[in-house]
């Protein structure tokens, strides 16, 4: 059933779109896995909690992009701040499926921040971690330190598994007191960027990985919304 679903989606997307993304005025479009996805309509709104929402449609599909506010800014997805959120729903013929960027356990995707820089550390390309909160395991970092042995930069070299956005890990080494917070996971992540607001018309970019209840992931990349307003496309 899963393979049939993806083949059906691909046929719809390919029949409705050209090979390359082209920006119309206004427009909402992206790469859906390996094909171009273009909305037939898209509208902006402010929900009852004051959050900014773009809802984009095709005949059977709906994409929702939501941010906590409507300022020109970058908004991370799949984090503990679920006011920033993306979803994809398909409902047509004999198929229906829903994917979103809610919190989901999996390999760590990005680091949020260094909670505690620690002491006594040295530069390393393979620093192991232990969980402080949560039950993830296997995450490893490359770390950079200053002359005082404080960690100044971390980058993921092994994502591990079983992490959830907001988990905190301790970095092994030094005095074992450095702490790092996980931003999001590999199955649920992304970014919405509002780049321009002009008389109620919004332009920007987006990308996200979204997951369904079975752990299956879809990817939207190179997303663009251009001059989208409450009036639609």
C-alpha positions as CSV (number, residue, x, y, z in Angstrom):
1,X,0.0,0.0,0.0
2,X,2.9,2.4,0.8
3,X,4.5,1.9,-2.6
4,X,1.1,2.4,-4.4
5,X,0.6,5.6,-2.4
6,X,3.9,7.1,-3.5
7,X,3.5,6.0,-7.1
8,X,0.0,7.6,-7.2
9,X,1.3,10.8,-5.6
10,X,4.2,11.0,-8.1
11,X,1.9,10.6,-11.1
12,X,-0.3,13.5,-9.8
13,X,2.7,15.7,-9.1
14,X,4.4,15.0,-12.4
15,X,1.3,15.6,-14.5
16,X,0.6,18.9,-12.8
17,X,4.1,20.4,-12.8
18,X,7.1,21.2,-15.0
19,X,10.6,19.7,-14.3
20,X,12.1,22.9,-12.9
21,X,10.6,25.2,-10.3
22,X,9.6,28.5,-11.8
23,X,8.3,31.4,-9.8
24,X,5.0,32.8,-10.9
25,X,3.3,35.8,-9.4
26,X,2.0,34.8,-6.8
27,X,3.1,31.2,-6.3
28,X,3.6,28.4,-3.8
29,X,5.8,25.5,-4.9
30,X,8.5,23.0,-3.9
31,X,10.3,19.8,-4.6
32,X,8.3,16.9,-3.2
33,X,10.9,14.1,-2.9
34,X,12.2,14.2,-6.5
35,X,9.3,15.9,-8.3
36,X,8.0,19.5,-8.5
37,X,5.0,20.3,-6.4
38,X,2.9,23.4,-7.2
39,X,-0.2,24.6,-5.4
40,X,-3.4,25.4,-7.3
41,X,-4.2,27.8,-4.5
42,X,-2.5,29.2,-1.4
43,X,-3.7,31.6,1.2
44,X,-2.4,33.3,4.4
45,X,-4.3,33.8,7.6
46,X,-3.8,34.5,11.3
47,X,-5.2,31.8,13.5
48,X,-7.0,32.3,16.8
49,X,-3.7,32.2,18.7
50,X,-2.1,34.9,16.6
51,X,0.0,32.5,14.6
52,X,0.8,33.0,10.9
53,X,-0.5,30.3,8.6
54,X,-0.1,29.5,4.9
55,X,-2.4,26.8,3.6
56,X,-1.7,25.5,0.1
57,X,-3.9,23.1,-2.0
58,X,-4.0,20.8,-4.9
59,X,-6.9,18.7,-5.8
60,X,-6.1,16.0,-3.2
61,X,-3.4,17.6,-1.1
62,X,-2.9,20.2,1.6
63,X,0.3,21.7,2.9
64,X,0.1,23.9,6.0
65,X,3.0,26.1,7.1
66,X,2.7,27.8,10.5
67,X,4.9,30.2,12.4
68,X,4.5,31.6,15.9
69,X,4.4,35.2,14.5
70,X,4.4,36.8,11.1
71,X,7.7,38.7,11.4
72,X,10.6,38.5,8.8
73,X,12.6,35.8,10.4
74,X,13.7,32.1,10.2
75,X,11.6,29.5,12.1
76,X,12.9,26.0,12.9
77,X,10.5,23.0,12.6
78,X,10.3,19.8,14.6
79,X,11.4,21.6,17.8
80,X,9.8,21.9,21.2
81,X,8.2,25.1,20.0
82,X,5.3,23.5,18.1
83,X,3.8,26.9,17.2
84,X,6.3,26.5,14.3
85,X,4.9,23.6,12.3
86,X,4.4,22.1,8.9
87,X,2.1,19.3,7.7
88,X,1.2,17.5,4.5
89,X,-2.2,15.7,4.0
90,X,-3.4,13.6,1.1
91,X,-7.0,12.6,0.8
92,X,-8.3,11.3,-2.5
93,X,-9.8,8.3,-4.1
94,X,-8.8,5.3,-2.0
95,X,-5.8,6.9,-0.3
96,X,-5.3,9.1,2.7
97,X,-2.3,9.9,4.7
98,X,-1.0,12.6,7.1
99,X,2.5,13.8,7.9
100,X,3.7,16.6,10.1
101,X,6.7,18.0,12.1
102,X,5.5,17.1,15.5
103,X,7.9,15.7,18.1
104,X,9.2,12.3,17.0
105,X,11.9,10.0,18.4
106,X,14.9,9.3,16.2
107,X,18.4,10.2,15.2
108,X,19.5,13.7,16.3
109,X,19.4,16.2,13.3
110,X,20.5,19.5,14.7
111,X,21.8,20.9,17.9
112,X,19.9,23.8,19.6
113,X,22.5,25.2,21.9
114,X,25.4,24.5,24.3
115,X,23.7,24.6,27.7
116,X,27.0,24.3,29.6
117,X,30.4,24.8,28.0
118,X,32.0,22.5,30.5
119,X,35.7,22.6,31.6
120,X,38.8,20.7,30.9
121,X,37.9,19.6,27.4
122,X,40.2,19.4,24.3
123,X,39.4,19.5,20.6
124,X,38.1,16.2,19.4
125,X,36.5,14.7,16.3
126,X,34.8,11.9,18.0
127,X,33.4,12.9,21.4
128,X,30.8,10.5,22.9
129,X,27.8,11.6,24.8
130,X,25.5,10.2,27.6
131,X,21.9,11.2,28.1
132,X,21.0,13.7,30.8
133,X,17.3,13.8,29.8
134,X,15.6,11.3,27.5
135,X,16.8,7.8,26.5
136,X,18.7,8.4,23.2
137,X,22.1,6.8,22.6
138,X,25.0,6.9,20.1
139,X,25.2,10.6,19.5
140,X,28.8,11.8,18.9
141,X,30.2,15.3,18.3
142,X,33.2,17.0,16.9
143,X,34.1,19.7,19.5
144,X,36.1,22.8,19.4
145,X,37.4,24.4,22.7
146,X,39.1,27.5,23.9
147,X,42.3,27.8,25.9
148,X,40.3,27.3,29.1
149,X,39.0,24.0,28.0
150,X,35.4,25.3,27.5
151,X,33.6,23.9,24.5
152,X,32.8,26.7,22.0
153,X,31.4,24.7,19.0
154,X,29.9,21.3,18.4
155,X,28.9,19.5,15.2
156,X,27.3,16.1,14.8
157,X,29.5,13.3,13.5
158,X,27.2,10.4,14.4
159,X,23.4,11.0,14.9
160,X,22.7,8.1,17.2
161,X,19.0,7.2,17.8
162,X,16.1,7.5,20.2
163,X,16.4,11.3,20.7
164,X,13.5,13.8,20.9
165,X,13.7,17.5,20.4
166,X,14.7,19.2,23.7
167,X,16.8,16.2,25.0
168,X,20.0,17.2,26.8
169,X,23.2,15.2,26.5
170,X,26.4,15.3,28.4
171,X,29.7,15.2,26.5
172,X,32.2,12.7,27.8
173,X,35.6,14.1,28.5
174,X,37.1,17.0,30.5
175,X,35.2,17.2,33.7
176,X,32.1,15.6,32.1
177,X,30.0,18.7,32.8
178,X,29.4,20.0,29.2
179,X,25.7,19.9,28.2
180,X,24.1,20.2,24.8
181,X,20.4,20.4,23.8
182,X,19.0,18.6,20.7
183,X,17.0,20.9,18.4
184,X,15.1,18.3,16.3
185,X,15.4,14.8,14.9
186,X,16.0,13.4,11.4
187,X,12.4,12.4,10.8
188,X,10.9,15.8,11.8
189,X,12.7,19.0,11.0
190,X,12.9,21.9,8.6
191,X,12.7,25.7,8.3
192,X,10.3,28.4,7.3
193,X,11.8,31.7,6.3
194,X,9.6,34.8,5.9
195,X,11.8,37.0,3.7
196,X,9.5,39.9,2.7
197,X,6.1,41.3,3.7
198,X,4.6,43.8,1.3
199,X,1.0,45.1,1.8
200,X,-0.2,41.8,3.2
201,X,1.7,39.7,0.6
202,X,4.2,37.3,2.0
203,X,7.3,35.9,0.3
204,X,9.9,33.4,1.6
205,X,11.2,29.9,1.5
206,X,10.6,26.6,3.3
207,X,11.8,23.0,3.6
208,X,10.8,20.2,5.9
209,X,10.9,16.5,6.6
210,X,7.6,15.3,8.0
211,X,6.6,12.0,9.5
212,X,3.4,10.0,9.9
213,X,2.3,7.8,12.7
214,X,4.1,4.8,11.2
215,X,7.4,6.6,11.1
216,X,7.4,7.0,7.3
217,X,9.0,10.3,6.2
218,X,8.4,12.6,3.2
219,X,10.6,15.5,2.2
220,X,9.8,18.9,0.8
221,X,12.8,20.9,-0.3
222,X,13.6,24.1,-2.3
223,X,10.2,25.5,-1.3
224,X,9.1,29.0,-2.3
225,X,6.1,31.1,-1.5
226,X,5.9,34.4,-3.4
227,X,3.4,37.2,-2.9
228,X,0.9,34.9,-1.2
229,X,-1.9,36.8,0.5
230,X,-5.4,36.2,2.0
231,X,-6.8,36.6,-1.5
232,X,-5.1,33.4,-2.7
233,X,-3.2,32.7,-5.9
